[in-house]
Amino acid sequence: MEKSTFVLKAGLAQMLKGGVIMDVVTVEHAKIAEDAGACAVMALERVPADIRKAGGVARMSDPRMIEAIMKAVSVPVMAKCRIGHFAEAQVLQSLGVDYIDESEVLTPADDAHHIWKHDFNVPFVCGCRDLGEALRRIGEGAAMVRTKGEAGTGNIVEAVRHMRAVQDGIRRLQALGQEELMAEAKSIGAPIDLMIEIHKTGKLPVVNFCAGGVATPADAALMMQLGADGIFVGSGIFKSSNPPAFAKAVVKATTHFKDPVIVAEVSKGLGEAMPGIEMSTLQPEERLAKRGW
Amino acid sequence: MPRIAVLAMQGDFAEHIRALKKIGADAIEARTPADIESADGVIIPGGESTTITKLMKEYGLWDSVKLAHSKGKAIWGTCAGMIIISRNIVGQEKAQETLGILDVDTQRNGYGRQMDSFEENILSSAVNGWFHAVFIRAPILKRIGVKVEVVAKGADGSPIAVCDGNVFATSFHPELTDDTRFHSYFVGLLNKNNRQ
């Protein structure tokens, strides 16, 4: 019997596909998310919109709070550690969380390196803005990636940009001749072995979810049509005027993303979505997606 | 050619379809009752059983899979799918409804959390030999009805694949490997309509 193999780590992400992973800050939130049909929850102390407001240094959540959520729900529980903070990751692994998000939403602990994720038994998901960044993270051992978008803004534009960039990177790679792969690997900063693999298969070796900006059912349908394997919703559920209704609606829109009649039906009378932020009003240092190397 | 509807609410339905197409079967993603009705067999894939159950009920798939079963169509549940077609779920406080079309009781996450997920070689009469099985937050079979046949056991001797007529369940994920023998086995069950 083998445990913690890459097949098992990436396999759990396969099981999450077509689903919605919701940020939750309390046991009550976690239960609302599970009841709405979330395929997993992300346990953290503050949703990204509140992390933005609070400023300062955002760190791993209190282990007691994470454990309470693990006890409260039967779906997989994820938790975030800071970029490069392998000791936080060790703590989360010891708690037995099902997935770790090495996340730009928290304040990075290392401004040059990410965690060497192959060393862990627990699987990791990491953010990416383009194919090169996705492949650097997979090279370090991430078993799942997600586009970064711009967390806590309720604005989908960055998520769209990043999803398109990843897809464009794959298409471009496929159009290249073998002799061009090394130069392309150098140009985008990606491991050559993964470049060769994608040149053959035409797809990422792991699941790619969308994150950072989903605020409505139509946002979820948009990202699924652009090729996301599933959806992370951070602030979009619990910063809306009616979290249970938004949670259910986003789950349904993610499954029936090809059916505008259903997306329309679930969007009716939902109430106010989370307040949004226009990108041009963000200062450069307020952009979380820039974190990660 | 017989058609198989792979329930596409959530989970790894695309992997089942890829495996079925590899062996030349006709496979579709099923999101509506009409998709289920158009098929000769149904696969409920791996995923989150709570999520899949809710989405099935919301758009009439719950009743249409029951109807497909009552018409004698073959059904296969993998992991979450096995939980959903089982008679009862045991070992959890919160009640969770099941389709009840396979006379077994299951326990969700029976081996533990993700870090207890595992892969191992198993022996199965369904494929006449060894098979490399991938178990991810897998359920355990806690009770097996008298009419239900065990067609695979894990290394520890516990049942991991069962069959009752043309209703089939595996607690592991043949769709995550390149080995399509279990998919061929299921295609064989499509002709075994013993209810009509």
Boltz contact constraints between the chains, C-beta under 6 A:
constraints:
  - contact:
      token1: [A, 1]
      token2: [B, 118]
      max_distance: 6.0
  - contact:
      token1: [A, 1]
      token2: [B, 120]
      max_distance: 6.0
  - contact:
      token1: [A, 2]
      token2: [B, 119]
      max_distance: 6.0
  - contact:
      token1: [A, 3]
      token2: [B, 118]
      max_distance: 6.0
  - contact:
      token1: [A, 8]
      token2: [B, 117]
      max_distance: 6.0
  - contact:
      token1: [A, 11]
      token2: [B, 134]
      max_distance: 6.0
  - contact:
      token1: [A, 11]
      token2: [B, 136]
      max_distance: 6.0
  - contact:
      token1: [A, 11]
      token2: [B, 176]
      max_distance: 6.0
  - contact:
      token1: [A, 12]
      token2: [B, 114]
      max_distance: 6.0
  - contact:
      token1: [A, 12]
      token2: [B, 136]
      max_distance: 6.0
  - contact:
      token1: [A, 14]
      token2: [B, 12]
      max_distance: 6.0
  - contact:
      token1: [A, 15]
      token2: [B, 11]
      max_distance: 6.0
  - contact:
      token1: [A, 15]
      token2: [B, 12]
      max_distance: 6.0
  - contact:
      token1: [A, 15]
      token2: [B, 46]
      max_distance: 6.0
  - contact:
      token1: [A, 15]
      token2: [B, 47]
      max_distance: 6.0
  - contact:
      token1: [A, 15]
      token2: [B, 136]
      max_distance: 6.0
  - contact:
      token1: [A, 18]
      token2: [B, 10]
      max_distance: 6.0
  - contact:
      token1: [A, 19]
      token2: [B, 10]
      max_distance: 6.0
  - contact:
      token1: [A, 19]
      token2: [B, 51]
      max_distance: 6.0
  - contact:
      token1: [A, 37]
      token2: [B, 51]
      max_distance: 6.0
  - contact:
      token1: [A, 37]
      token2: [B, 54]
      max_distance: 6.0
  - contact:
      token1: [A, 39]
      token2: [B, 10]
      max_distance: 6.0
  - contact:
      token1: [A, 39]
      token2: [B, 48]
      max_distance: 6.0
  - contact:
      token1: [A, 39]
      token2: [B, 51]
      max_distance: 6.0
  - contact:
      token1: [A, 75]
      token2: [B, 48]
      max_distance: 6.0
  - contact:
      token1: [A, 96]
      token2: [B, 113]
      max_distance: 6.0
  - contact:
      token1: [A, 98]
      token2: [B, 113]
      max_distance: 6.0
  - contact:
      token1: [A, 98]
      token2: [B, 114]
      max_distance: 6.0
  - contact:
      token1: [A, 121]
      token2: [B, 115]
      max_distance: 6.0
  - contact:
      token1: [A, 122]
      token2: [B, 115]
      max_distance: 6.0
  - contact:
      token1: [A, 255]
      token2: [B, 9]
      max_distance: 6.0
  - contact:
      token1: [A, 255]
      token2: [B, 55]
      max_distance: 6.0
